[in-house]
Amino acid sequence: MRQALFIAGCVLFLTLTFAPRITGDGGGYYIYLHSIVVDHDLNLANEYDAAHAAGVKIAGDKKVVKATGLPADQYPIGPAILSLPIYLVALAISPSGEPQYGPPFTFAFTLASLLYGALGLALIYVWLRRLSFTSGQALAAVAGVTLATPFVFYAVYDPSYSHLFSVCMVTLFMYLWWSRRATRGWRGWIVLGLVGGVMGLVRFEDGLLMAVTLLDLPKARWRLLLQGPAALLTFSPQLVVDEVIYGRLRPGSNAVSFSVFPGHYLEVLFSSLHGLFIWSPVLLAAVAGYWFFRDNILRGAFAISFVITLAVIGAFDFWYGGASFGMRFFLNLTPFFAMGLAALASKLRPAITWTALALLTAWNFVLVLSFVYIMLPDAAPGYLGLLKDQFRALPYAPHLVQGYVVRSLIEGKNLLPAAGLFIGEMIVVLAAMLLARCAKRPSLPSSC
């Protein structure tokens, strides 16, 4: 009964909030699908035109690369590849591939994003249970990293971004690395490299997190090097895309600027403009939780991953992420933040844990309203201004209900697409729950 209520609650939440739209950076990831699957090329000109005609704003522009005469796309192809199976289902429903920026195609891509995010959370729950945390502590940690961080925003309000794909692939890589450390042979290192290549294919900077495997030296010895060729194999689609679009293996026309010194490291963590611990104070609690965490290998992996991510983002001239809800660039560390929260929850009474999570979740959802309806883009409001914007945003609370399904029911429009989307949302929840059931077993058998 309790499990059925939990599933119903998740489906209801998605019904009320999930908005399957393509926006901003998300367009850069999505645009590959129609071009490759329907047009069978990498000339994105008509996809950009279709976006403009549909009123969809894609981050970047239709700048033509001089060397090839093709429109540029600075975004990696990984999310498109991972979402391909669901996109093919949409193509079977509408073989014409039109409308490019409407159902069922936008539904397919955003549902794929939601599915990978949900599976990532389920795997985090399984991992926490294997680390001997209770079901309550594991659930509290997963709830914290889901509802009190930018994760929820990019799960339901802007699901076309790559962050949920990133959470899933980084979690899978780290879990495979940790769970087989004692018994991994050369085949295991190859598998790890294959997953690591996909991790980098989703978000380039995520590939750097493969550095955690250096903690296995000197025991792993030469076998650790097997990751390299395997990772290059699964990352190779990006090399092909760059060669075709840019005429080179690295996109030169969309190069970004980095400055290691002085960098923006403190701003990344503490600025009122999307600062990690200011916008998502639950993550400060997660870091504090590592004081109670017993697995020193995972402690080291978190430290390496955190420093790498901070170093990359802090040196980036676009460190604040533009129209970014919070410090979204750190969502790849979601499994590590969940471990810290679980460790902290193990030292607190459940009532205190859940009360704190409720308050931090409320803070996060009011931030959503403030971000969408109050704040000036790319402007630091200051700490006091951030609080004032929170209060000013409260009257917009009803606007948190943006779900396509519920709005279609209220307006009596698009009922058939809404029914299809509702079925998709239920499948996502059930798939995640099926994976989470593996937490009841001592390991992940093949049947999981």
N, C-alpha and C positions, 0 to 999 in steps of 0.2 A: 504494500500500500504506500509506504513512504517513497519508494522508488518511482511508483506511478505518479505520485504528486509532484515529485521533482521534475520528471519528464514533462508533465503538463505545465508546470511553472515555466520551464525553459521555452517551450513552444509558445506559450502565451506572451512571454517577454519578446520573442522574435516577431510574433504577430503584431505587437504594438510598436516595435521600434525598427525592424530591419528595412532599410531603404536601399533597394538594389540598383543604385545609380553609379554611373561612371563619371568621375570628376578628377580634375587636376592630374597629379602623377599617375593616377589609376588609368587614365586614357593612354598613357605611354606604354603601360604594360599590356593593356587590352588590345591595342590597335594591331598587334602582330597577328592575332587569330584570324580575322577576316582576310587579311592580305595573303597569308600563307595557305590557309585551308580552302578559301573560296577562290581567290585570284591566283593562287599558286605562284606568288612572287613576293619580293620585298620592296616593291614600289608602293609606298604608303600614301601617295598623293590623293587617291580617291577616298581613302579612309579618313584623311584629314578633312577633305571636302565634306564628307558625310557628317563628320562631327560638327563642323561649322554650320551646316544646314540644320542639324538637329539641336543647335544651341548648346552643344557640349563643349566646355572649355577644357582643352588638354594642356597640361603644363608644358612650357617650351613653345616652340613655334615650328612652322613648316619650312624651316631654313634648308635650302638645297645644298648638298655637299658638292663642291666644285669638281672633285675628282671623279665622281660617278654620275652626277646629275640627279641623284635620288634625294628625297626628303630625309632629314635626319631623325633619329630617335635615340635619345641618350639613355633610355631605360633598358635594363636587362630583359632577356626573353624567358627567364625561368618561370615566372608566374603563368605566362601563356602556355608553356609546355605542360606544367602541372595541371592546369585547368582544361587541357585539351579533351580528355574523355567526356567531361560534362558538356563542353562546347559541341562535341560531335552529336550528343543526344539532342541538343537544341537544333543542330543542322538537320537532323533527321525529321524533326517537327516542322522546320521551315527550310526546305532545301535551297531556296533562293539566296539565303544568307541575309535577307533584308527583313525588317529594318536593322541596320548595323548597330544602332544605338537605342534599341528597344527590345522588349521581350520577343522571343525567349533568350536572345543572345546575351544581353546585359544580365539577365537573371542567372544564366549559366555561369558566367565569370564570377559574379559576386557570391553566388552560392558555393562555388568552388573555394573561394577565399574563406568563406564562413566555415566550410567543411574542414579545411586544413587547420584553421584556428581551433576548432572544436576538438579535432583529433590531437592537436598539440597539447591542449589543456588536459585531455583524458590521459595522455601518456605521462604528463607531469604528475597527475594524481597517482597513476600506477607506480611511478618512480618513487614518489614520497612514501607510499605504502611499503615498497621494498626497502626503504631506508628506515623502516620500523616506526614511522609516525602513525598515530591512530587515524582512523577514518575521519574523525572530526577535525583533527589538526590539518590533515591533508586537504580536506574540503575547504576549511577556512583559508588556507594558503592559496588555493586555486581561486576561490571567490575574491580574495584580495587582489591578486594580479589581474583578474578579469575585470572587476567592477570599479576598482579604485585607481586605475591607471589608464593611459591612452588606449589600451587594448579594446575596451568596450566601444570607444568612438570609432575605431577602424574596423570593428566587427559589424556594427549595425548602422552607423551613420555615414561612413566613408569606406565601404568594404572593398572598393576596387584597388586600393593601395596594396603594396606587396607585404605589409607587415605580418599578416596572419600566415601567409605562406612561409615567411621567415621564421616565425615562432615554431611552426611545425618542424621545419627542416633542421633548425639548430637543436631543438629538443631531441629529435631522432638521432642526430649525430652524437650529441653528448651522451644520450642514454646508451647507444650501442658501444661507444668508447668506454664508458664506466662499467657497464654490466658484463663485459667480456674481457676486462683487463687481465685477469689471472690466467685465462685459457686461450687467448687469441693467438691463432697461428697466422701463417702468411696469407691464407685466404681471407681471414678476418680483417687484415689490414687493407686488402684490396677492396673489400666491401665498404670499409670505413672511408676509403678514398673516394669511392663512387658516390657515397652520400655527401661527402664533403664538397665534391665538385658541384653537385646540385645545390648545395647550400650557398656556394658562391655564385651560382647561376641565378639565384633568386635575388640576392643583394650582394654586390661585389664585396663589400666590407665583411660580410659574414664568412666568406672563405678564409679570412685571416684567423678566425677562431679555431681552425684546425691546429693552431699552435699549441693548444692544450695537450696534444698528444706528446709533446716534448717532455711532459712529466713522466712518461714511460721509459725515458732513457735512464740508465744504460741497458735495462733489461730487454727492451725491444730490439736494440741494436739495428742491424741493416734492414730488418723487416719494416720498420717505420717508414723507410724510403719508398715502399711499395705504394703508399698513398698517392705520391706525386703523379705517376702515369695514370692511375685510376681516376684521380680527380680531374686531370686534364681531359680524359676521355668524356666524362659527363659534362664538363664545362665547354667542350668543343663547339656545341651549337652557337654559343655566343661569339666564338672566333669566326665562324662562318658568317653570321649576321654582320659583324663589324667589317669583314672583308668585302661583303657585297655592298653594304650601304656606304661605307667610308673609303673603301679601297685600301684599307690597311687594318692591322689587327688591333689597333687601339683608336677609339674615336677622338680625333684631334680637334674637330670643329666644336665639340661640346665639352672640351676640357675644363675642369674646375680648378680653382686656385686654392693652394694650401700654404699655410704659414705656421711652421712648427713652433717658432718663437716670435712673439710672446704667446701666440695662440689665444684660445677662448675657453680654456679649461674650467675656470671658476664660473664663468657665465653659463656654460653648459649645465653645471650642477646647481647653481644658486640664483640665476637671473630670474627676474619676474617675467621675462620674455621666454616662456617655455622651459625654464630651468627644471632639471630632473626632480630634485627634492622639494622644490617649491610648488610645482604643479601636482606632483604625485608624492606627497609626504609619506604614504604607505611604503614607498621604496626606501626611505631613510630607515624605517622600522625594519625592513627586510635586511638591509646591510647590517644593522645593529644585531639582528638575530644570528649572524654568523659567529658572534661571541659564544653562543651556546651550541654551535654546530660541531659535530664530532668527527666527521669525515674530512681528514686533512687534505686528501687528494682533491675532493670537490671544492674545498676551501681554496686550494691553489688554482684550480680550474676557473673558479669565479673571479679570483684576483687577476689572473691573466686575461680573461675575457673582458673584464671591466676596464682594465688599463688599455687594452687594445682599442676598445670601442671609444673610450674617452679620448685617446690620442688621435684617432682618426677624425672624430667629430669636432674635437676642440681645435684642430688645425685647419678645419674646413672653413672657407670664407662664408659659407652659407649655414653655419653651425645651428642657427635657430630654426631652420627648416621652412622658412617662409610661412605660408598659411598652414601651420602645423599645430595640431592639438597636443600640447605638451611636448616633452622630449621623446618623440616617437622613435627616434633612432636607437633607443635603448630597449625597444621591445624584443629584440633578438635575445636578450638576457632574461627573458621571462622565466624559464625553468630555474635559473639560479636565484632570482628574487623569490620565487615560491619556496625554495628550500630555506632561505633565511626567515621568511614569514612562518613556516612550519616550525622551525626551531624556536622562534620567539613564542609562538602559540603553545608550545609544549611546556613553557614556564609560566603561563598565565592561566587563570581560570577561564573556562569557556565563555562565561557571561561577559567577562572583560574583553576577551578577544572579539566576540561577535558585536558587542556594543561599539568598540573602536572601529571595526570594519564598516559598520552601518554609518558612522559619522564620516569616515573617509570616503565611502561611496557617495554619500550625499554631497560632500565637497566636490567630488569629481563630476557628478551630474549637473550641479549648478555651474561648474566651470564650462561644461558643454554649452549651456545656455549663454553664458557670458561670452564665450569664444565666438559663437555664431551670431549673437544679436547685439552685443555691446562693444566689444574690444575693437580698437583700430588695428588693422593688419600691420604686421611687422613693427609694432611699436611697443616698447616696454612700459607697462602701466605703473611700475613701481609696486612695492609690497602693499602699501596702503591703497593704492589705486586698484590693485588686484582684488582686495577685500571689498572695496566700494562697488566694483563692477559685479561682484557676486550678489550683493544686495539688490543692485539695479536689475539684475537678470531674473530675479525670483518671479516677477509677474509673467514671464515667458514659460513657466513650467509646463503648461499644457502642450507646448511645442515639442516636448520630448517624445510625444507620440507621433512618430513620423512613418510608421510602418506602412508599406504598400498594401498589405492585406487588409488591415483595419480601415485604412482610408478608402480603399475600394468598396468595402462593405458599407461604410457611412455614406459615401457618395453614390452608391449603386452603379458604379462604373467598373469596367475592366474585370468583371467577376471571374471570367475563365482564366486569364493570366494569374489573377490573385489566387485562385484555387490551385493552380500548378505550383506557384511559389510556396503556398502553405504546405503542400505535400513535400516540396524540397526542404523546407525548414524542419519538418518532422523527421525526414530521413537523416538530416545532419545531426539532430539531437540523438536519435536512436543509434546512429553509427558511433558517436562519441560514448554513449552509455555502454555499448557492446564492448568497446575497447577498455573502458574503465572497469568492467567486470574482471579483467585480468588481474586487478589489484588483489583479488581474493586468493590468488595463487602465488607460490613462492617465486615464480619466474614467468617469463613470457613464452609459453610453449607455442608450437607451430599453429595450433588450433586458434590462437588469438589473432 
